[in-house]
Amino acid sequence: MPSRRTTSSRGSVVPALGRSEAAPEEPLTVAAVARRLGVAPATLRTWDRRYGLGPSEHAAGSRRRYTPQDVARLDRMRRLTRAGVTAADAAQAALRQAPAPARRRARGGGGRVLALPGADETARGLAGSALALDAVAVSATVRATLAEHGVVATWDELLVPVLTAIGERWEATALGVDVEHLLSECVIGELARVTSRLSRPAARPVLLASAPEEMHALPLHALAAALAEQGVGSRLLGARVPADALGSAYRRLGPPALFVWSQSGATGGTDLLTELPRLRPRPALVVGGPGWPDEVPAGVALARTLVDARDRLLDAAA
């Protein structure tokens, strides 16, 4: 789970997103690009003819060749179409999101480019879409990555770095609240798609809530989707859940487990946990987020990562 603002992660180890090999330095032929991306040469020619996603390098007397930027656009096109985005929409997103070279990133997280050291083309493309307030492209990228890599990898390796960069940009420049809000809304929408598609009816769903006065609930949506991938249903109460409302839902549902998120130390008071109704059998109590102290009451588990929180709740639901 994130450990700062809504954005960073503590020690989670998941597969890297995107392709493992580096982008080619030398321009490539259509046949070479087709082999690299796993598509037919005829498909590349069609994308060139219909959508303008063709090779951009041309020398007199030789065939046109694909530059690394061309290949990145085509890879984005391939990912989006495989995730169910129409070819026309995928092409528009790919053309808009030509990746910026790393050396053009702004210092200190300012300017019009986010600082994403070590990020792959997918993360840089998502950041560019968010900065442009392009909700269609943001949603398409998140949807494609969820479909290809799953919730945990998408959260830890794509969303957390981009959200962290946006947060750092805001801290340095006081700019970017609109960007964070748009990105968060798009991410919540795509995570909700996963949750609704994969969740199974449960007589006793896991209960997820933010602490009283806690404004952030995005990590709860990631956790709900991660549970749904494993076939476990949940009830998500969202942000700023008053203590009495949480206690009422806790008593009425009798969940196998309760998870409470706190982003800020001002919201992570442990009194909330000790004042919950006494149920038999006693549900598992799990908390997450940097708002909680390192020492939590006996019988309460502190989850440091999305995987940790998911697995503890899965054990309880089992």
Buried (B, 14 or more C-beta within 10 A) or exposed (E): BBBBBBBBBBEBEBEEBBBEEEBBEEBBBBEBBBEBBEBEBEBBEBBBEEBEBBBBBEEEEEEBBBBBBBBBBBBBBBBBBBBEBEBEBBBBBBBBBBBBEEEEBBEEBBBEBBBBEEBBBBBBBBBBBBBBEBBBBBBBBBBBBBBBBBBBBBBBBBBBBBBBBBBBBBEBEEBBEEBBEBBBEBBBBBBBBBBEEBBEEBEBBBBBBBBBBBEBBBBBBBBBBBBBBBEBBBBBBBBBBEBEEBBEBBEEBBBBBBBBBBBBEEBBBBEBBEEBEEEEEEBBBBBBBBBBEEEBEEEBBBBBBBBBBBBBBBEBBE
